[in-house]
Amino acid sequence: MFQRDIFQYCIFIFLYPLIFLLTAEPKNLNLSQDSFDYFFTSKIDSLATHNRIPIFVSGRLEKNGKIELTKEIIPKSSFLMIVPSFSVWNEPMNPTFENQFYHFITLLLKTNPTTKGLVLDAEFGAKQSKDSYTNFVCSIHKLIKTKDSNLQFHLALFPPNHPDQHGYYDLAKLYGCSDNWIFMFYDEHSPRTKPGPISTSNWIESNLSEIEKKLHKKKLPFEIPIASIRQKIYLGLPLYGYAKTKSGKFGKVVPIQNWIVTPEFQSSRSDYSIIKHNGEVIYLPTAHFLKHWEKISTEQGYAGIAYWREEFATMYLNQ
């Protein structure tokens, strides 16, 4: 009897931790725990940290598939941003383009072995068609993944209600032809619009809602969960504003760096401040606005933040 009790006690001690693991309430996992942010930069000495990675703005994509770099070496453990030198792509991918592009990727990885991936700037002109743009992007995605399946491929996209958005993004198809999207939530007002703030929370919210509606619907071949859509998206935030000059022209770029210690930036509870300075009227995003969307990104499960750009606010990024 005594031996049986000892045996049962030993079995209980052995199995208890396993029983606890199987029956315990699951923890509320923080999806952003291993996440990181991006910052665009042209500084060669920019360094990646454990939670922030540079996107080096240096590459120009030619129509023959060759990529011209302003500098052959890019920052360690960074992404390379490539900007097409053409405003419209309306032809099938040809062998010359594929060979040149593939050769560049090979050379890039040889010269910069820590490169994490490429970001394609998707600011094409109004004459771009939806199908030709989608085919172009998906062909580049295939070339990159053929070379190295671990190499990341991101798209920098205009949000749906951006003044320069021309309706050629087929988000459902682009979803499978890219790893992540960086939506450029800046230039709500720009040199091509009337004066106003570079970005507001209401504008970002309406754009995010429209993006989710486009993808989270049952008539698509597959319905994409909201959580998956958000994990795809980096929120592009501006570290600059625009000024209306003495001449009345709106669009002078004003980095927040020169205003970061002022009450207009630090203390305002609005998305932006209107500052009159030396005859100019400056529309400047505020610390409140930036901190709000950094918090939203974490709490609502977005992939992270992508700041444009480091040179405009090194003090803010390093705080």
Kinemage of the C-alpha trace (Angstrom):
@kinemage 1
@onewidth
@group {chain A} dominant
@subgroup {mainchain}
@vectorlist {calphas} color= white
{ca met a 1} P 0.000 0.000 0.000
{ca phe a 2} L 2.741 2.396 1.016
{ca gln a 3} L 4.782 1.533 -2.091
{ca arg a 4} L 1.768 2.147 -4.351
{ca asp a 5} L 1.197 5.570 -2.769
{ca ile a 6} L 4.846 6.488 -3.328
{ca phe a 7} L 4.606 5.348 -6.948
{ca gln a 8} L 1.437 7.410 -7.561
{ca tyr a 9} L 3.023 10.445 -5.909
{ca cys a 10} L 6.088 10.152 -8.167
{ca ile a 11} L 3.857 9.892 -11.241
{ca phe a 12} L 1.951 12.999 -10.135
{ca ile a 13} L 5.152 15.001 -9.600
{ca phe a 14} L 6.388 13.949 -13.054
{ca leu a 15} L 3.140 14.742 -14.917
{ca tyr a 16} L 2.071 17.923 -13.104
{ca pro a 17} L 4.190 20.372 -15.149
{ca leu a 18} L 2.903 18.802 -18.385
{ca ile a 19} L -0.711 18.980 -17.203
{ca phe a 20} L -0.189 22.637 -16.276
{ca leu a 21} L 1.197 23.490 -19.712
{ca leu a 22} L -1.687 21.792 -21.491
{ca thr a 23} L -4.443 23.352 -19.393
{ca ala a 24} L -3.080 26.803 -18.585
{ca glu a 25} L -4.656 29.896 -20.174
{ca pro a 26} L -2.612 31.015 -23.187
{ca lys a 27} L -0.661 34.208 -22.605
{ca asn a 28} L -1.601 37.378 -24.438
{ca leu a 29} L 1.239 37.365 -26.929
{ca asn a 30} L 2.684 40.708 -27.940
{ca leu a 31} L 2.890 40.383 -31.718
{ca ser a 32} L 5.289 43.307 -31.938
{ca gln a 33} L 7.793 41.776 -29.502
{ca asp a 34} L 10.191 40.771 -32.285
{ca ser a 35} L 9.216 43.568 -34.675
{ca phe a 36} L 11.434 46.377 -35.897
{ca asp a 37} L 11.127 49.694 -37.690
{ca tyr a 38} L 12.766 51.107 -40.821
{ca phe a 39} L 14.225 54.498 -41.603
{ca phe a 40} L 15.088 55.774 -45.054
{ca thr a 41} L 18.531 57.307 -45.381
{ca ser a 42} L 21.307 58.287 -47.765
{ca lys a 43} L 23.967 58.221 -45.032
{ca ile a 44} L 26.535 55.498 -45.630
{ca asp a 45} L 27.445 55.381 -41.922
{ca ser a 46} L 23.885 54.563 -40.812
{ca leu a 47} L 23.830 51.549 -38.534
{ca ala a 48} L 21.171 48.914 -37.997
{ca thr a 49} L 20.144 48.297 -34.389
{ca his a 50} L 18.219 45.400 -32.863
{ca asn a 51} L 14.917 47.187 -33.574
{ca arg a 52} L 15.639 49.617 -36.418
{ca ile a 53} L 16.965 48.923 -39.914
{ca pro a 54} L 18.124 51.422 -42.582
{ca ile a 55} L 16.697 51.552 -46.091
{ca phe a 56} L 19.469 53.052 -48.187
{ca val a 57} L 18.108 55.398 -50.870
{ca ser a 58} L 20.681 54.841 -53.605
{ca gly a 59} L 19.505 52.676 -56.510
{ca arg a 60} L 18.040 53.734 -59.853
{ca leu a 61} L 16.417 51.043 -61.999
{ca glu a 62} L 16.901 51.468 -65.753
{ca lys a 63} L 14.580 50.009 -68.373
{ca asn a 64} L 17.236 47.507 -69.487
{ca gly a 65} L 17.217 45.959 -65.995
{ca lys a 66} L 20.451 47.552 -64.818
{ca ile a 67} L 20.502 49.270 -61.430
{ca glu a 68} L 22.750 52.311 -61.072
{ca leu a 69} L 24.041 53.002 -57.559
{ca thr a 70} L 25.188 56.350 -56.224
{ca lys a 71} L 27.531 54.366 -53.958
{ca glu a 72} L 28.702 50.789 -54.462
{ca ile a 73} L 28.773 50.016 -50.741
{ca ile a 74} L 25.581 50.260 -48.712
{ca pro a 75} L 25.210 50.253 -44.905
{ca lys a 76} L 25.579 46.850 -43.245
{ca ser a 77} L 22.403 44.825 -42.664
{ca ser a 78} L 20.288 47.304 -44.632
{ca phe a 79} L 17.787 47.338 -47.483
{ca leu a 80} L 18.433 49.024 -50.818
{ca met a 81} L 15.714 51.266 -52.222
{ca ile a 82} L 15.476 51.291 -56.015
{ca val a 83} L 13.611 53.989 -57.929
{ca pro a 84} L 12.579 53.337 -61.561
{ca ser a 85} L 13.999 55.881 -64.007
{ca phe a 86} L 10.798 55.515 -66.065
{ca ser a 87} L 7.256 56.603 -65.219
{ca val a 88} L 5.394 53.850 -67.080
{ca trp a 89} L 6.015 50.131 -67.581
{ca asn a 90} L 3.831 48.785 -70.398
{ca glu a 91} L 5.760 45.910 -71.924
{ca pro a 92} L 6.474 42.261 -71.008
{ca met a 93} L 9.663 41.480 -69.107
{ca asn a 94} L 12.338 40.557 -71.654
{ca pro a 95} L 15.517 38.398 -71.363
{ca thr a 96} L 17.800 41.449 -71.436
{ca phe a 97} L 16.053 42.994 -68.439
{ca glu a 98} L 16.046 39.699 -66.534
{ca asn a 99} L 19.754 39.028 -67.182
{ca gln a 100} L 20.839 42.539 -66.223
{ca phe a 101} L 18.694 42.548 -63.079
{ca tyr a 102} L 19.842 39.078 -62.024
{ca his a 103} L 23.465 40.083 -62.611
{ca phe a 104} L 23.005 43.159 -60.420
{ca ile a 105} L 21.535 41.121 -57.554
{ca thr a 106} L 24.503 38.736 -57.769
{ca leu a 107} L 26.965 41.629 -57.679
{ca leu a 108} L 25.095 43.394 -54.867
{ca leu a 109} L 25.205 40.324 -52.614
{ca lys a 110} L 28.866 39.738 -53.418
{ca thr a 111} L 29.825 43.327 -52.557
{ca asn a 112} L 27.330 43.703 -49.688
{ca pro a 113} L 26.744 40.205 -48.249
{ca thr a 114} L 24.682 41.500 -45.296
{ca thr a 115} L 22.038 43.090 -47.555
{ca lys a 116} L 18.568 42.199 -46.293
{ca gly a 117} L 16.584 42.995 -49.419
{ca leu a 118} L 15.222 45.542 -51.882
{ca val a 119} L 12.488 48.158 -51.624
{ca leu a 120} L 10.882 49.151 -54.932
{ca asp a 121} L 9.621 52.728 -54.973
{ca ala a 122} L 6.260 52.475 -56.709
{ca glu a 123} L 5.666 56.094 -57.700
{ca phe a 124} L 4.714 55.516 -61.330
{ca gly a 125} L 2.960 58.035 -63.566
{ca ala a 126} L -0.741 58.474 -64.267
{ca lys a 127} L -0.590 56.515 -67.544
{ca gln a 128} L 0.489 53.307 -65.816
{ca ser a 129} L -2.021 50.462 -66.254
{ca lys a 130} L -2.962 48.159 -63.388
{ca asp a 131} L -2.161 44.899 -65.197
{ca ser a 132} L 1.218 45.976 -66.607
{ca tyr a 133} L 2.312 47.364 -63.240
{ca thr a 134} L 1.276 44.185 -61.414
{ca asn a 135} L 3.059 41.961 -63.941
{ca phe a 136} L 6.172 44.137 -63.673
{ca val a 137} L 6.268 43.921 -59.869
{ca cys a 138} L 5.541 40.183 -59.801
{ca ser a 139} L 8.308 39.535 -62.348
{ca ile a 140} L 10.839 41.416 -60.202
{ca his a 141} L 9.659 39.503 -57.134
{ca lys a 142} L 10.216 36.218 -58.958
{ca leu a 143} L 13.728 37.240 -60.089
{ca ile a 144} L 14.730 38.189 -56.540
{ca lys a 145} L 13.363 35.021 -54.938
{ca thr a 146} L 14.969 32.871 -57.659
{ca lys a 147} L 18.325 34.358 -56.767
{ca asp a 148} L 17.874 34.087 -52.996
{ca ser a 149} L 14.607 33.058 -51.361
{ca asn a 150} L 15.693 34.747 -48.108
{ca leu a 151} L 16.174 38.130 -49.771
{ca gln a 152} L 13.237 40.384 -48.866
{ca phe a 153} L 11.266 42.398 -51.434
{ca his a 154} L 9.139 45.314 -50.199
{ca leu a 155} L 6.994 47.850 -52.036
{ca ala a 156} L 6.777 51.554 -51.148
{ca leu a 157} L 3.185 52.438 -52.075
{ca phe a 158} L 0.902 55.454 -52.173
{ca pro a 159} L -2.150 55.013 -49.921
{ca pro a 160} L -5.549 54.950 -51.715
{ca asn a 161} L -6.449 58.611 -50.993
{ca his a 162} L -3.013 60.050 -51.777
{ca pro a 163} L -3.075 63.035 -54.184
{ca asp a 164} L -0.689 61.165 -56.519
{ca gln a 165} L -2.495 57.815 -56.383
{ca his a 166} L -3.609 56.798 -59.864
{ca gly a 167} L -5.441 53.535 -59.163
{ca tyr a 168} L -2.968 51.053 -60.643
{ca tyr a 169} L -2.341 48.998 -57.495
{ca asp a 170} L -4.051 45.606 -57.599
{ca leu a 171} L -3.487 44.933 -53.903
{ca ala a 172} L -4.955 41.421 -53.995
{ca lys a 173} L -2.398 40.324 -56.609
{ca leu a 174} L 0.475 42.356 -55.182
{ca tyr a 175} L -0.115 40.677 -51.811
{ca gly a 176} L 1.575 37.492 -53.037
{ca cys a 177} L 4.329 39.298 -54.978
{ca ser a 178} L 5.969 41.109 -52.067
{ca asp a 179} L 7.038 40.488 -48.501
{ca asn a 180} L 5.877 43.787 -47.010
{ca trp a 181} L 4.328 47.098 -47.988
{ca ile a 182} L 5.475 50.526 -46.850
{ca phe a 183} L 2.522 52.869 -47.267
{ca met a 184} L 3.725 56.452 -47.592
{ca phe a 185} L 1.412 58.290 -45.217
{ca tyr a 186} L 2.806 61.692 -46.102
{ca asp a 187} L 2.040 64.361 -48.691
{ca glu a 188} L -1.648 64.564 -47.810
{ca his a 189} L -0.800 68.149 -48.702
{ca ser a 190} L 2.198 68.777 -50.924
{ca pro a 191} L 3.554 71.160 -53.574
{ca arg a 192} L 0.823 69.749 -55.855
{ca thr a 193} L -2.039 70.658 -53.492
{ca lys a 194} L -3.255 73.633 -51.529
{ca pro a 195} L -1.342 74.408 -48.284
{ca gly a 196} L -2.030 72.109 -45.344
{ca pro a 197} L -0.558 69.466 -43.019
{ca ile a 198} L 1.669 66.800 -44.508
{ca ser a 199} L -0.349 64.083 -42.746
{ca thr a 200} L -3.234 63.789 -40.284
{ca ser a 201} L -4.586 60.913 -38.221
{ca asn a 202} L -8.027 61.046 -39.855
{ca trp a 203} L -6.397 60.737 -43.286
{ca ile a 204} L -4.254 57.767 -42.229
{ca glu a 205} L -7.228 56.035 -40.578
{ca ser a 206} L -9.421 56.399 -43.679
{ca asn a 207} L -6.639 55.039 -45.893
{ca leu a 208} L -5.989 52.039 -43.651
{ca ser a 209} L -9.711 51.286 -43.534
{ca glu a 210} L -9.916 51.360 -47.333
{ca ile a 211} L -6.860 49.095 -47.704
{ca glu a 212} L -8.401 46.532 -45.349
{ca lys a 213} L -11.751 46.669 -47.180
{ca lys a 214} L -10.016 45.972 -50.497
{ca leu a 215} L -8.377 42.806 -49.148
{ca his a 216} L -10.720 41.516 -46.449
{ca lys a 217} L -13.688 40.558 -48.610
{ca lys a 218} L -15.180 37.204 -49.524
{ca lys a 219} L -15.427 37.749 -53.276
{ca leu a 220} L -11.635 37.467 -53.574
{ca pro a 221} L -10.234 33.982 -54.354
{ca phe a 222} L -9.152 33.952 -50.704
{ca glu a 223} L -10.199 36.155 -47.811
{ca ile a 224} L -7.195 37.710 -46.083
{ca pro a 225} L -7.552 38.074 -42.298
{ca ile a 226} L -7.236 41.603 -40.895
{ca ala a 227} L -4.298 40.510 -38.700
{ca ser a 228} L -2.401 39.256 -41.772
{ca ile a 229} L -3.079 42.487 -43.671
{ca arg a 230} L -1.707 44.562 -40.805
{ca gln a 231} L 1.394 42.396 -40.471
{ca lys a 232} L 2.056 43.201 -44.134
{ca ile a 233} L 1.993 46.970 -43.615
{ca tyr a 234} L 4.681 49.357 -42.422
{ca leu a 235} L 3.315 52.809 -41.635
{ca gly a 236} L 5.405 55.408 -43.456
{ca leu a 237} L 5.624 58.520 -41.250
{ca pro a 238} L 7.100 61.935 -42.138
{ca leu a 239} L 9.936 63.552 -40.213
{ca tyr a 240} L 9.373 66.796 -42.088
{ca gly a 241} L 6.711 69.309 -43.014
{ca tyr a 242} L 6.127 71.892 -45.720
{ca ala a 243} L 6.236 75.686 -45.661
{ca lys a 244} L 4.479 78.369 -47.640
{ca thr a 245} L 7.226 80.835 -48.532
{ca lys a 246} L 7.096 84.634 -48.685
{ca ser a 247} L 6.375 84.387 -52.405
{ca gly a 248} L 3.220 82.397 -51.651
{ca lys a 249} L 4.586 79.126 -53.009
{ca phe a 250} L 3.784 76.056 -50.899
{ca gly a 251} L 6.161 73.094 -50.761
{ca lys a 252} L 9.449 74.078 -49.146
{ca val a 253} L 10.670 71.041 -47.149
{ca val a 254} L 11.141 71.758 -43.434
{ca pro a 255} L 12.843 68.981 -41.381
{ca ile a 256} L 11.589 68.592 -37.810
{ca gln a 257} L 15.246 68.516 -36.668
{ca asn a 258} L 15.363 72.304 -36.310
{ca trp a 259} L 12.132 72.403 -34.303
{ca ile a 260} L 12.398 69.310 -32.142
{ca val a 261} L 12.988 71.165 -28.837
{ca thr a 262} L 10.287 73.792 -29.422
{ca pro a 263} L 6.864 73.862 -27.740
{ca glu a 264} L 5.211 73.745 -31.171
{ca phe a 265} L 6.669 70.271 -31.692
{ca gln a 266} L 6.890 68.916 -28.149
{ca ser a 267} L 3.783 70.274 -26.425
{ca ser a 268} L 1.083 70.398 -29.084
{ca arg a 269} L -1.788 67.917 -28.678
{ca ser a 270} L -2.657 68.191 -32.364
{ca asp a 271} L -1.339 66.226 -35.354
{ca tyr a 272} L 0.464 69.320 -36.608
{ca ser a 273} L 1.448 72.853 -35.697
{ca ile a 274} L 1.176 75.938 -37.878
{ca ile a 275} L 4.259 78.068 -37.278
{ca lys a 276} L 4.846 81.554 -38.656
{ca his a 277} L 8.559 82.132 -38.989
{ca asn a 278} L 10.539 84.692 -41.001
{ca gly a 279} L 7.602 85.410 -43.276
{ca glu a 280} L 6.886 81.725 -43.907
{ca val a 281} L 3.957 79.590 -42.755
{ca ile a 282} L 5.161 76.119 -41.726
{ca tyr a 283} L 2.929 73.058 -41.339
{ca leu a 284} L 4.913 70.739 -39.079
{ca pro a 285} L 4.011 67.266 -37.741
{ca thr a 286} L 4.211 67.044 -33.954
{ca ala a 287} L 5.676 64.642 -31.401
{ca his a 288} L 2.076 63.859 -30.396
{ca phe a 289} L 1.260 62.736 -33.945
{ca leu a 290} L 4.392 60.566 -34.311
{ca lys a 291} L 4.057 58.970 -30.858
{ca his a 292} L 0.363 58.269 -31.455
{ca trp a 293} L 1.051 56.267 -34.620
{ca glu a 294} L 4.042 54.500 -33.103
{ca lys a 295} L 1.681 53.342 -30.360
{ca ile a 296} L -1.066 52.378 -32.827
{ca ser a 297} L 1.431 50.344 -34.848
{ca thr a 298} L 2.297 48.276 -31.790
{ca glu a 299} L -1.174 47.933 -30.298
{ca gln a 300} L -3.023 47.107 -33.527
{ca gly a 301} L -0.487 44.650 -34.926
{ca tyr a 302} L 1.068 46.505 -37.857
{ca ala a 303} L 4.501 45.394 -39.042
{ca gly a 304} L 6.151 48.588 -37.819
{ca ile a 305} L 7.056 52.168 -38.755
{ca ala a 306} L 9.116 53.404 -41.712
{ca tyr a 307} L 10.389 56.955 -41.178
{ca trp a 308} L 11.159 59.318 -44.054
{ca arg a 309} L 13.968 60.117 -43.455
{ca glu a 310} L 16.960 59.933 -41.097
{ca glu a 311} L 18.603 63.172 -42.218
{ca phe a 312} L 15.484 65.119 -41.250
{ca ala a 313} L 15.451 64.058 -37.596
{ca thr a 314} L 18.498 62.233 -36.235
{ca met a 315} L 17.799 63.711 -32.803
{ca tyr a 316} L 14.263 62.284 -32.761
{ca leu a 317} L 15.351 58.836 -33.952
{ca asn a 318} L 18.204 58.648 -31.441
{ca gln a 319} L 16.216 59.690 -28.375
